[in-house]
């Protein structure tokens, strides 16, 4: 089954997004290498800056998906 994680950034947290990008990308690359990641990408605000994320994975159950998203 496919499961989607939708994350929205808090206002004014662009620097947090920038600072956490390397481990975020590493996490997604690991999911991709395992064949779990199906799609991922940012949401963009009207100003063109990222303000959230969508990550779609394949997992056997909602509980398994929650474990994966928990990292």
ZAMI-65287 format. One record per residue (C-alpha): x, y, z; residue in one letter; residue number from 0. Coordinates in Angstrom, 3 decimals, decimal comma. Last residue first. Layout:
BEGIN
X;Y;Z;a;NUM;
...
This chain:
BEGIN
12,865;7,485;11,171;x;70;
9,377;8,188;12,499;x;69;
8,237;8,063;8,862;x;68;
9,286;4,415;8,619;x;67;
7,586;3,478;11,878;x;66;
4,411;5,288;10,804;x;65;
4,450;3,420;7,494;x;64;
4,756;0,081;9,307;x;63;
1,779;1,008;11,495;x;62;
-0,234;2,043;8,437;x;61;
0,457;-1,355;6,905;x;60;
2,648;-3,208;4,403;x;59;
4,586;-0,130;3,310;x;58;
5,171;1,844;0,115;x;57;
6,208;5,458;0,514;x;56;
4,976;8,880;-0,559;x;55;
6,679;12,009;0,806;x;54;
5,130;15,464;0,397;x;53;
6,937;18,434;1,867;x;52;
6,346;21,921;3,213;x;51;
7,051;25,622;2,790;x;50;
9,645;25,745;0,032;x;49;
10,209;29,219;-1,434;x;48;
8,553;30,229;-4,711;x;47;
7,036;33,401;-3,229;x;46;
3,546;31,946;-3,648;x;45;
4,681;29,116;-1,419;x;44;
6,241;25,910;-2,656;x;43;
5,464;22,369;-1,541;x;42;
8,536;20,192;-1,707;x;41;
9,069;16,764;-3,200;x;40;
9,002;13,050;-2,629;x;39;
7,798;10,039;-4,598;x;38;
7,846;6,238;-4,371;x;37;
10,279;5,683;-1,522;x;36;
10,362;2,099;-0,239;x;35;
12,691;0,623;-2,860;x;34;
15,413;0,117;-0,244;x;33;
17,753;2,505;-2,090;x;32;
14,921;5,066;-2,231;x;31;
14,333;4,872;1,519;x;30;
18,069;5,411;2,092;x;29;
18,097;8,359;-0,330;x;28;
15,129;9,857;1,526;x;27;
16,915;9,611;4,892;x;26;
20,117;11,084;3,395;x;25;
18,080;13,940;1,891;x;24;
16,571;14,721;5,301;x;23;
19,982;14,409;7,001;x;22;
21,409;17,039;4,588;x;21;
18,294;19,293;4,602;x;20;
18,109;19,884;8,360;x;19;
19,893;23,257;8,360;x;18;
18,042;24,550;5,282;x;17;
14,638;23,542;6,655;x;16;
15,497;25,107;10,028;x;15;
16,548;28,267;8,162;x;14;
13,182;28,363;6,363;x;13;
11,365;28,270;9,702;x;12;
9,666;31,679;9,597;x;11;
6,153;30,261;9,469;x;10;
6,060;26,597;10,505;x;9;
6,737;24,215;7,655;x;8;
3,987;21,893;6,481;x;7;
4,508;18,155;6,277;x;6;
2,366;15,770;4,263;x;5;
3,289;12,120;4,638;x;4;
1,670;9,835;2,100;x;3;
1,117;6,090;2,286;x;2;
1,060;3,568;-0,555;x;1;
0,000;0,000;0,000;x;0;
